[in-house]
Amino acid sequence: MYRIILTILCLIPFYAQAAALDSCTRLIDTSKTEALRQALDSSGLPHYIDGNTVCVEERHRYGLEQILRQAFPNNSHVVQKGWITIPKSPSESALDYLLPINLPMHEAVKRELTRQEIWFTTDKENIIWFEVSKRHRVLDIIFGISEGRYKPEWTEKQSNQ
């Protein structure tokens, strides 16, 4: 399971490409991704698309909504209603993220990041955002927890059961 998390973490693209693209939403139907990509490319609107996530600058949200209406006139439910604002790091560096796939492990990573005083933040979807420059430390923490070098609460509770 931990190897899957590490693989996902390693394959997640850097948000350096999307440093100024601070507002993200998700496509409900991923089959529409290519059509949206073409519409955004031809519009000239700065954007970043990864899987079913599309990011634009906050000031361009309305422009994206107009492009969606033009590209998908018969479907008003192309993207989720909510927007995620990507938090800014204190040093203004690019951010990477870790999805909450295994919740106990996710909480253990957050506790260990706090203990080691590594800056991170979470959003309303419990995604951990951290600086790309600290990625190796986050990987060390994940490996350390899975290999038993760090003993967060949840691993001790599991071994007692």
Contact map, one row per residue, 1 for C-alpha under 8 A:
11111000000000000000000000000000000000000000000000000000000000000000000000000000000000000000000000000000000000000000000000000000000000000000000000000000000000000
11111100000000000000000000000000000000000000000000000000000000000000000000000000000000000000000000000000000000000000000000000000000000000000011001000000000000000
11111110000000000000000000000000000000000000000000000000000000000000000000000000000000000000000000000000000000000000000000000000000000000000000000000000000000000
11111111000000000000000000000000000000000000000000000000000000000000000000000000000000000000000000000000000000000000000000000000000000000000000000000000000000000
11111111100000000000000000000000000000000000000000000000000000000000000000000000000000000000000000001000000000000000000000000000000000000000000000000000000000000
01111111110000000000000000000000000000000000000000000000000000000000000000000000000000000000000000000000000000000000000000000000000000000010010000000000000000000
00111111111000000000000000000000000000000000000000000000000000000000000000000000000000000000000000000000000000000000000000000000000000000000000000000000000000000
00011111111100000000000000000000000000000000000000000000000000000000000000000000000000000000000000000000000000000000000000000000000000000000000000000000000000000
00001111111100000000000000000000000000000000000000000000000000000000000000000000000000000000000011000000000000000000000000000000000000000000000000000000000000000
00000111111100000000000000000000000000000000000000000000000000000000000000000000000000000000000000000000000000000000000000000000000000000000000000000000000000000
00000011111110000000000000000000000000000000000000000000000000000000000000000000000000000000000000000000000000000000000000000000000000000000000000000000000000000
00000001111111000000000000000000000000000000000000000000000000000000000000000000000000000000000110000000000000000000000000000000000000000000000000000000000000000
00000000001111100000000000000000000000000000000001000000000000000000000000000000000000000000000100000000000000000000000000000000000000000000000000000000000000000
00000000000111111000000000000000000000000000000000000000000000000000000000000000000000000000011100000000000000000000000000000000000100000000000000000000000000000
00000000000011111110000000000000000000000000000000000000000000000000000000000000000000000000011100000000000000000000000000000000000000000000000000000000000000000
00000000000001111110000000000000000000000000000000000000000000000000000000000000000000000000111000000000000000000000000000000000000000000000000000000000000000000
00000000000001111110000000000000000000000000000100000000000000000000000000000000000000000000000000000000000000000000000000000000000000000000000000000000000000000
00000000000000111111110000000000000000000000001100000010000000000000000000000000000000000000000000000000000000000000000000000000000000000000000000000000000000000
00000000000000111111110000000000000000000000000000000000000000000000000000000000000000000000011000000000000000000000000000000000000000000000000000000000000000000
00000000000000000111110000000000000000000000000000000001100000000000000000000000000000000000000000000000000000000000000000000000000000000000000000000000000000000
00000000000000000111111100000000000000000000011100000011110000000000000000000000000000000000000000000000000000000000000000000000000000000000000000000000000000000
00000000000000000111111100000000000000000000000000000011110000000000000000000000000011100000000000000000000000000000000000000000000000000000000000000000000000000
00000000000000000000111110000000000000000000000000000011110010000000000000000000001111000000000000000000000000000000000000000000000000000000000000000000000000000
00000000000000000000111111000000000000000000000000001111000000000000000000000000001111000000000000000000000000000000000000000000000000000000000000000000000000000
00000000000000000000001111100000000000000000000000001110000000000000000000000011111100000000000000000000000000000000000000000000000000000000000000000000000000000
00000000000000000000000111110000000000000000000000011100000000000000000000000011000000000000000000000000000000000000000000000000000000000000000000000000000000000
00000000000000000000000011111101100000000000000000011100000000000000000000000111000000000000000000000000000000000000000000000000000000000000000000000000000000000
00000000000000000000000001111100000000000000000000010000000000000000000000001111000000000000000000000000000000000000000000000000000000000000000000000000000000000
00000000000000000000000000111111100000000000000000010000000000000000000000000110000000000000000000000000000000000000000000000000000000000000000000000000000000000
00000000000000000000000000111111100000000000000000110000000000000000000000000000000000000000000000000000000000000000000000000000000000000000000000000000000000000
00000000000000000000000000001111110000000000000000000000000000000000000000000000000000000000000000000000000000000000000000000000000000000000000000000000000000000
00000000000000000000000000101111111100000000000000000000000000000000000000000100000000000000000000000000000000000000000000000000000000000000000000000000000000000
00000000000000000000000000101111111110000000000000110000000000000000000000000000000000000000000000000000000000000000000000000000000000000000000000000000000000000
00000000000000000000000000000011111111000000000000000000000000000000000000000000000000000000000000000000000000000000000000000000000000000000000000000000000000000
00000000000000000000000000000001111111100000000000000000000000000000001000000000000000000000000000000000000000000000000000000000000000000000000000000000000000000
00000000000000000000000000000001111111110000000000000000000000000001001000000000000000000000000000000000000000000000000000000000000000000000000000000000000000000
00000000000000000000000000000000111111111000000010000000000000000000000000000000000000000000000000000000000000000000000000000000000000000000000000000000000000000
00000000000000000000000000000000011111111100000000000000000000000000000000000000000000000000000000000000000000000000000000000000000000000000000000000000000000000
00000000000000000000000000000000001111111110000000000000000000000010001000000000000000000000000000000000000000000000000000000000000000000000000000000000000000000
00000000000000000000000000000000000111111111111000000000000000010010000000000000000000000000000000000000000000000000000000000000000000000000000000000000000000000
00000000000000000000000000000000000011111111100000000000000000000000000000000000000000000000000000000000000000000000000000000000000000000000000000000000000000000
00000000000000000000000000000000000001111111000000000000000000000000000000000000000000000000000000000000000000000000000000000000000000000000000000000000000000000
00000000000000000000000000000000000000111111100000000000000000000010000000000000000000000000000000000000000000000000000000000000000000000000000000000000000000000
00000000000000000000000000000000000000011111110000000000000000000000000000000000000000000000000000000000000000000000000000000000000000000000000000000000000000000
00000000000000000000000000000000000000011011111000000001000100110000000000000000000000000000000000000000000000000000000000000000000000000000000000000000000000000
00000000000000000000100000000000000000010001111100000001100000000000000000000000000000000000000000000000000000000000000000000000000000000000000000000000000000000
00000000000000000100100000000000000000010000111110000111100000000000000000000000000000000000000000000000000000000000000000000000000000000000000000000000000000000
00000000000000001100100000000000000000000000011111000111000000000000000000000000000000000000000000000000000000000000000000000000000000000000000000000000000000000
00000000000000000000000000000000000010000000001111111110000000000000000000000000000000000000000000000000000000000000000000000000000000000000000000000000000000000
00000000000010000000000000000000000000000000000111111100000000000000000000000000000000000000000000000000000000000000000000000000000000000000000000000000000000000
00000000000000000000000000000100100000000000000011111000000000000000000000000000000000000000000000000000000000000000000000000000000000000000000000000000000000000
00000000000000000000000001111100100000000000000011111100000000000000000000000000000000000000000000000000000000000000000000000000000000000000000000000000000000000
00000000000000000000000111100000000000000000000011111110000000000000000000000000000000000000000000000000000000000000000000000000000000000000000000000000000000000
00000000000000000000000111100000000000000000001111011111000000000000000000000000000000000000000000000000000000000000000000000000000000000000000000000000000000000
00000000000000000100111110000000000000000000001110001111100000000000000000000000000000000000000000000000000000000000000000000000000000000000000000000000000000000
00000000000000000001111100000000000000000000111100000111110110010000000000000000000000000000000000000000000000000000000000000000000000000000000000000000000000000
00000000000000000001111000000000000000000000011000000011111110000000000000000000000000000000000000000000000000000000000000000000000000000000000000000000000000000
00000000000000000000111000000000000000000000000000000001111110000000000000000000000000000000000000000000000000000000000000000000000000000000000000000000000000000
00000000000000000000000000000000000000000000000000000000111111000000000000000000000000000000000000000000000000000000000000000000000000000000000000000000000000000
00000000000000000000000000000000000000000000100000000001111111110000000000000000000000000000000000000000000000000000000000000000000000000000000000000000000000000
00000000000000000000001000000000000000000000000000000001111111111000000000000000000000000000000000000000000000000000000000000000000000000000000000000000000000000
00000000000000000000000000000000000000000000000000000000001111111100000000000000000000000000000000000000000000000000000000000000000000000000000000000000000000000
00000000000000000000000000000000000000000000100000000000000111111110000000000000000000000000000000000000000000000000000000000000000000000000000000000000000000000
00000000000000000000000000000000000000010000100000000001000111111111000000000000000000000000000000000000000000000000000000000000000000000000000000000000000000000
00000000000000000000000000000000000000000000000000000000000011111111100000000000000000000000000000000000000000000000000000000000000000000000000000000000000000000
00000000000000000000000000000000000000000000000000000000000001111111110000000000000000000000000000000000000000000000000000000000000000000000000000000000000000000
00000000000000000000000000000000000000110010000000000000000000111111111000000000000000000000000000000000000000000000000000000000000000000000000000000000000000000
00000000000000000000000000000000000100000000000000000000000000011111111110000100000000000000000000000000000000000000000000000000000000000000000000000000000000000
00000000000000000000000000000000000000000000000000000000000000001111111110110000000000000000000000000000000000000000000000000000000000000000000000000000000000000
00000000000000000000000000000000000000000000000000000000000000000111111110000000000000000000000000000000000000000000000000000000000000000000000000000000000000000
00000000000000000000000000000000001100100000000000000000000000000011111110000000000000000000000000000000000000000000000000000000000000000000000000000000000000000
00000000000000000000000000000000000000000000000000000000000000000001111111110100000000000000000000000000000000000000000000000000000000000000000000000000000000000
00000000000000000000000000000000000000000000000000000000000000000001111111110000000000000000000000000000000000000000000000000000000000000000000000000000000000000
00000000000000000000000000000000000000000000000000000000000000000000000111110000000000000000000000000000000000000000000000000000000000000000000000000000000000000
00000000000000000000000000000000000000000000000000000000000000000000100111111100000000000000000000000000000000000000000000000000000000000000000000000000000000000
00000000000000000000000000000000000000000000000000000000000000000000100111111100000000000000000000000000000000000000000000000000000000000000000000000000000000000
00000000000000000000000000010000000000000000000000000000000000000000000000111111000000000000000000000000000000000000000000000000000000000000000000000000000000000
00000000000000000000000000111001000000000000000000000000000000000001000100111111000000000000000000000000000000000000000000000000000000000000000000000000000000000
00000000000000000000000011111000000000000000000000000000000000000000000000001111100000000000000000000000000000000000000000000000000000000000000000000000000000000
00000000000000000000000011110000000000000000000000000000000000000000000000001111111000000000000000000000000000000000000000000000000000000000000000000000000000000
00000000000000000000000010000000000000000000000000000000000000000000000000000011111000000000000000000000000000000000000000000000000000000000000000000000000000000
00000000000000000000000010000000000000000000000000000000000000000000000000000001111100000000000000000000000000000000000000000000000000000000000000000000000000000
00000000000000000000001110000000000000000000000000000000000000000000000000000001111110000000000000000000000000000000000000000000000000000000000000000000000000000
00000000000000000000001110000000000000000000000000000000000000000000000000000000011111000000000000000000000000000000000000110000000000000000000000000000000000000
00000000000000000000011100000000000000000000000000000000000000000000000000000000001111100000000000000000000000000000000000000000000000000000000000000000000000000
00000000000000000000011100000000000000000000000000000000000000000000000000000000000111110000000000000000000000000000000000100000000000000000000000000000000000000
00000000000000000000010000000000000000000000000000000000000000000000000000000000000011111000000000000000000000000000000010100000100000000000000000000000000000000
00000000000000000000000000000000000000000000000000000000000000000000000000000000000001111101101000000000000000000000000000000000000000000000000000000000000000000
00000000000000000000000000000000000000000000000000000000000000000000000000000000000000111111111000000000000000000000001100000000011000000000000000000000000000000
00000000000000000000000000000000000000000000000000000000000000000000000000000000000000011111100000000000000000000000000000000000000000000000000000000000000000000
00000000000000000000000000000000000000000000000000000000000000000000000000000000000000001111100000000000000000000000000000000000000000000000000000000000000000000
00000000000000000000000000000000000000000000000000000000000000000000000000000000000000011111110000000000000000000000000000000000000000000000000000000000000000000
00000000000000010000000000000000000000000000000000000000000000000000000000000000000000011111111000000000000000000000000000000000001100000000000000000000000000000
00000000000001110010000000000000000000000000000000000000000000000000000000000000000000001001111100000000000000000000000000000000001100000000000000000000000000000
00000000000001110010000000000000000000000000000000000000000000000000000000000000000000011000111110000000000000000000000000000000111100000000000000000000000000000
00000000000111100000000000000000000000000000000000000000000000000000000000000000000000000000011111000000000000000000000000000000111100100000000000000000000000000
00000000100100000000000000000000000000000000000000000000000000000000000000000000000000000000001111100000000000000000000000000011110000000000000000000000000000000
00000000100000000000000000000000000000000000000000000000000000000000000000000000000000000000000111110000000000000000000000000011100000000000000000000000000000000
00000000000000000000000000000000000000000000000000000000000000000000000000000000000000000000000011111000000000000000000000000111000000000000000000000000000000000
00000000000000000000000000000000000000000000000000000000000000000000000000000000000000000000000001111110010000000000000000000111000000000000000000000000000000000
00001000000000000000000000000000000000000000000000000000000000000000000000000000000000000000000000111110010000000000000000000000000000000000000000000000000000000
00000000000000000000000000000000000000000000000000000000000000000000000000000000000000000000000000011111110000000000000000000000000000000000000000000000000000000
00000000000000000000000000000000000000000000000000000000000000000000000000000000000000000000000000011111111000000000000000000000000000000000000000000000000000000
00000000000000000000000000000000000000000000000000000000000000000000000000000000000000000000000000000111111100000000000000000000000000000000000000000000010000000
00000000000000000000000000000000000000000000000000000000000000000000000000000000000000000000000000000111111110000000000000000000000000000000000000000000010000000
00000000000000000000000000000000000000000000000000000000000000000000000000000000000000000000000000011111111111000000000000000000000000000000000000000000000000000
00000000000000000000000000000000000000000000000000000000000000000000000000000000000000000000000000000011111111100000000000000000000000000000000000000000000000000
00000000000000000000000000000000000000000000000000000000000000000000000000000000000000000000000000000001111111110000000000000000000000000000000010000001110000000
00000000000000000000000000000000000000000000000000000000000000000000000000000000000000000000000000000000111111111000000000000000000000000100110010000000000000000
00000000000000000000000000000000000000000000000000000000000000000000000000000000000000000000000000000000011111111100000000000001000000000000000000000000000000000
00000000000000000000000000000000000000000000000000000000000000000000000000000000000000000000000000000000001111111110000000000000000000000000000000000001000000000
00000000000000000000000000000000000000000000000000000000000000000000000000000000000000000000000000000000000111111111000000000000000000000000100000000001000000000
00000000000000000000000000000000000000000000000000000000000000000000000000000000000000000000000000000000000011111111111100000000000000000100100000000000000000000
00000000000000000000000000000000000000000000000000000000000000000000000000000000000000000000000000000000000001111111111000000000000000000000000000000000000000000
00000000000000000000000000000000000000000000000000000000000000000000000000000000000000000000000000000000000000111111110000000000000000000000000000000000000000000
00000000000000000000000000000000000000000000000000000000000000000000000000000000000000000000000000000000000000011111110000000000000000000000000000000000000000000
00000000000000000000000000000000000000000000000000000000000000000000000000000000000000000000000000000000000000001111111000000000000000000000000000000000000000000
00000000000000000000000000000000000000000000000000000000000000000000000000000000000000000000000000000000000000001111111100000000000001000000000000000000000000000
00000000000000000000000000000000000000000000000000000000000000000000000000000000000000001000000000000000000000001100111110000000011000000000000000000000000000000
00000000000000000000000000000000000000000000000000000000000000000000000000000000000000001000000000000000000000001000011111000001111000000000000000000000000000000
00000000000000000000000000000000000000000000000000000000000000000000000000000000000000100000000000000000000000000000001111100001110000000000000000000000000000000
00000000000000000000000000000000000000000000000000000000000000000000000000000000000000000000000000000000000000000000000111111111100000000000000000000000000000000
00000000000000000000000000000000000000000000000000000000000000000000000000000000000101100000000000000000000000000000000011111111100000000000000000000000000000000
00000000000000000000000000000000000000000000000000000000000000000000000000000000000100000000000000000000000000000000000001111110000000000000000000000000000000000
00000000000000000000000000000000000000000000000000000000000000000000000000000000000000000000000000000000000000000000000001111110000000000000000000000000000000000
00000000000000000000000000000000000000000000000000000000000000000000000000000000000000000000000000110000000000000000000001111111000000000000000000000000000000000
00000000000000000000000000000000000000000000000000000000000000000000000000000000000000000000000011110000000000000000000001111111100000000000000000000000000000000
00000000000000000000000000000000000000000000000000000000000000000000000000000000000000000000000011110000000001000000000111100111110000000000000000000000000000000
00000000000000000000000000000000000000000000000000000000000000000000000000000000000000100000001111000000000000000000000111100011111000000000000000000000000000000
00000000000000000000000000000000000000000000000000000000000000000000000000000000000000001000001110000000000000000000001110000001111101100000000000000000000000000
00000000000000000000000000000000000000000000000000000000000000000000000000000000000000001000111100000000000000000000001100000000111111100000000000000000000000000
00000000000001000000000000000000000000000000000000000000000000000000000000000000000000000000111100000000000000000000000000000000011111100000000000000000000000000
00000000000000000000000000000000000000000000000000000000000000000000000000000000000000000000000000000000000000000000000000000000001111110000000000000000000000000
00000000000000000000000000000000000000000000000000000000000000000000000000000000000000000000000000000000000000000000010000000000011111111100000000000000000000000
00000000000000000000000000000000000000000000000000000000000000000000000000000000000000000000000100000000000000000000000000000000011111111110000000000000000000000
00000000000000000000000000000000000000000000000000000000000000000000000000000000000000000000000000000000000000000000000000000000000011111111000000000000000000000
00000000000000000000000000000000000000000000000000000000000000000000000000000000000000000000000000000000000000000000000000000000000001111111100000000000000000000
00000000000000000000000000000000000000000000000000000000000000000000000000000000000000000000000000000000000010001000000000000000000001111111110000000000000000000
00000100000000000000000000000000000000000000000000000000000000000000000000000000000000000000000000000000000000000000000000000000000000111111111000000000000000000
00000000000000000000000000000000000000000000000000000000000000000000000000000000000000000000000000000000000000000000000000000000000000011111111100000000000000000
00000000000000000000000000000000000000000000000000000000000000000000000000000000000000000000000000000000000010011000000000000000000000001111111110000100000000000
01000100000000000000000000000000000000000000000000000000000000000000000000000000000000000000000000000000000010000000000000000000000000000111111111000000000000000
01000000000000000000000000000000000000000000000000000000000000000000000000000000000000000000000000000000000000000000000000000000000000000011111111100000000000000
00000000000000000000000000000000000000000000000000000000000000000000000000000000000000000000000000000000000000000000000000000000000000000001111111111100000000000
00000000000000000000000000000000000000000000000000000000000000000000000000000000000000000000000000000000000110000000000000000000000000000000111111111111000000000
01000000000000000000000000000000000000000000000000000000000000000000000000000000000000000000000000000000000000000000000000000000000000000000011111111000000000000
00000000000000000000000000000000000000000000000000000000000000000000000000000000000000000000000000000000000000000000000000000000000000000000001111111100000000000
00000000000000000000000000000000000000000000000000000000000000000000000000000000000000000000000000000000000000000000000000000000000000000000000111111110000000000
00000000000000000000000000000000000000000000000000000000000000000000000000000000000000000000000000000000000000000000000000000000000000000000000111111110000000000
00000000000000000000000000000000000000000000000000000000000000000000000000000000000000000000000000000000000000000000000000000000000000000000100110111111000000000
00000000000000000000000000000000000000000000000000000000000000000000000000000000000000000000000000000000000000000000000000000000000000000000000010011111101100000
00000000000000000000000000000000000000000000000000000000000000000000000000000000000000000000000000000000000100110000000000000000000000000000000010000111111100000
00000000000000000000000000000000000000000000000000000000000000000000000000000000000000000000000000000000000100000000000000000000000000000000000000000011111110000
00000000000000000000000000000000000000000000000000000000000000000000000000000000000000000000000000000001100100000000000000000000000000000000000000000001111111000
00000000000000000000000000000000000000000000000000000000000000000000000000000000000000000000000000000000000000000000000000000000000000000000000000000011111111100
00000000000000000000000000000000000000000000000000000000000000000000000000000000000000000000000000000000000000000000000000000000000000000000000000000011111111110
00000000000000000000000000000000000000000000000000000000000000000000000000000000000000000000000000000000000000000000000000000000000000000000000000000000111111111
00000000000000000000000000000000000000000000000000000000000000000000000000000000000000000000000000000000000000000000000000000000000000000000000000000000011111111
00000000000000000000000000000000000000000000000000000000000000000000000000000000000000000000000000000000000000000000000000000000000000000000000000000000001111111
00000000000000000000000000000000000000000000000000000000000000000000000000000000000000000000000000000000000000000000000000000000000000000000000000000000000111111
00000000000000000000000000000000000000000000000000000000000000000000000000000000000000000000000000000000000000000000000000000000000000000000000000000000000011111
